[in-house]
Amino acid sequence: MSTTPLDRTLFVDYQVPSLAAGDYSIKVTQTIGVDPKAYTATRTFSVAGERFALPPELVGAVFPPDGSIGDHSHVLPHLVLSRSSLPWERAPQAARGQGAPLPWLALLLFAGDEQPEPQVMPLSAATGTADAYFPAPAALPAGDDPKVTVIDVPRALLADLLPTRAELPLLAHIRRGDGDVPDGAVVVGKRLPPAGTSSTVHLVSLEGRFPAGGDFDLGPGGPDSLVRLVSLADWRFACLDEAETFGRLVAGLTDSGSPLRLPDSGEQHADTFLRQGYVPVRHRLRGGGRSVAWYRGPFAIGPATSADPDQGPARAADELLRYHPGVGMFDVSHAAAWEAGRLLALRSTGFAGALYEWKRRRDQAEKRTVAAAHPLAVAQIDDALPAGVTEWLTGLCRLDGVPFGYLVPDERLLPVETVRFFHLDQEWMRHLVDGAYSLGRVGTADAELDAAHPLPLDYPLVTGALIRSDVVSGYPGLLVEGYADPAGARLLTPVRVERLAPSVLLCLYRGDLGRLDIHQQPESLHFGVEPQPGGSFTKRLRGLADTAPDAGELAPLPLGPRGTVPVRQLADAMAARLGADPAAFTAGALARQMTETGERVTFLRG
């Protein structure tokens, strides 16, 4: 467990596993004083670990996000692994050397038509062929022939993309702090994504591919010969649109602050309903006739008031229909909410059975009469509401399981790339819960018993926002906070912050929402440089007094082939500028200087 304070991030150079991968034996010897003979026992075990495949759950986050389209041309791609020791559990050379360990994982970025085609094959088929250079891995158990994903890369291209031996220890570190991956191992690439094209990043294995004291073994072939690598993970993104950055995407959601309603129709009576968030829906009457009615879900434009504050438990949804003679149409909002709650309860057989059994015990306790002179003790009837029933109803109050069509009945209420703020209509919520509570309510006596035993639920002021955007799908770890005041001093308690669809995010908060902050998760802290004209780059450093606008900025350094960053040269330049020992300027120090924080966008409700 990390002990790093929640408002800080700690960068660590590496973490060596307690036991490296391999075969081990334990020998125990015991000698008894009365018997000179020594008793021994030997046990063997193996530490396997990941080698030729990587479970998807070990990949905690990637940046730039998978599938994103934006301006990433100044950002070095990185990947976060949820097991902090993973990059150092194996070695890129045959034997571990002295000093800091070298990671056996590296990120390679391929742009445009450079992208290799992954192939899945048995390990035995990947080695010893004339198609591509791939030396057989050492220390394989007898009969072990796992399936591997490989990529074949031209030798000249790979020579430009691979980190050197001196760069390897700088391209992996551990980030400790809060977030979904509090102690994550970070592997960083060295190539900037080219603008105007798509890119694919592969996490490749370097195990055993570095000879003692040398760089990666590219094999004996010529520049166009192929070199085979094991690919453990990959993702794609594109640098096509400068407007598709996180900040600009989120800022573009405002859409002039439009409320959750349809535009006016030009008809006075209809516009009265439309301006309150109602939409016309098909309505089938119980007698078989068909009509059109008004409906509004639980998301109201402003504070909603009860149409009938004395309305008790309903026996049927028709009791909650409201007729508006001025327009000759029904309002089916509360009737639909009641029926939705009843159907959801019936679908949950566990809840329905527990609720019915509790009502049976409650009714028995209500009807039991025991004379004061009764001579025997009478066992009490447990009429306490079961915890499971309360939990299910509490989830219903968060709209858990409510179909999206009940929440947003018309797609035009929530266009693409928008955010909509609302108040939760607690009268609608009461009828939703009452519909679920109505199971077993047949006659008037049942309704009176339900009215005499109201559910122990509260209906506080809840406000929130609906977001429909590619930001929701493109940034999986999106963080959203609600505040009661524009200054952001009073944080609201979240009721529910959850995706309803890949691109739709629902945010509910207890209290009156005055400010909504949207930002990236801590794992989206990324590594960037400032490109300069003429194929060079610079970087503003931390820890220097800003006595002049460019006081903390490095002198421009030339980019390497294919837009690669000369990592070792960059680290040495940083150490010299900071007055540090280059030998002590390791992966953690470089990560601290390279890290750029994720953007935060704030919405203020008028």
Secondary structure, DSSP 8 states (H G I E B T S, - for coil): ---S-TT--EEES----SS-SEEEEEEEEEEETTEEEEEEEEEEEEE---SS---GGGEEEEES-TT-BS--TTEE-EEEESSTTGGGSS-SBSS--SSS---SEEEEEEEGGG----EEEEHHHHSS-SSSB----SS--TT---EEEEEEEEHHHHHHHS--TTTGGGSEEEEESSSSSTEEEEEE-SB---TTEEEEEEEEE-TT-B-TTS-----SS-TTSEEEEEEEEEEEEEE--GGGSHHHHHHTT-GGG--SS----S-HHHHHHHTTT-EEEEEE-TTS-EEEEEE--SEESS----S-TT----SSGGGG-EEETTTTEEE-HHHHHHHHHHHHHHH-HHHHHHHHHHHHHHHHHHH----TT--S-------S--HHHHHHHHHHHTTTT--HHHH-SSGGGS-SSEEEEEEE-HHHHHHHHHHHHTTT--SHHHHHHHHHS--S-----EEEEEEESHHHHH-TT-EEEEESSTTS-SB-EEEEEEEEETTEEEEEEEB---EEEEE--GGG-EEE-EEETTTEEE-B-SSS--SSTTTTB---EE--GGGB--HHHHHHHHHHHHT--GGG--HHHHHHHHEE---EEEEE--
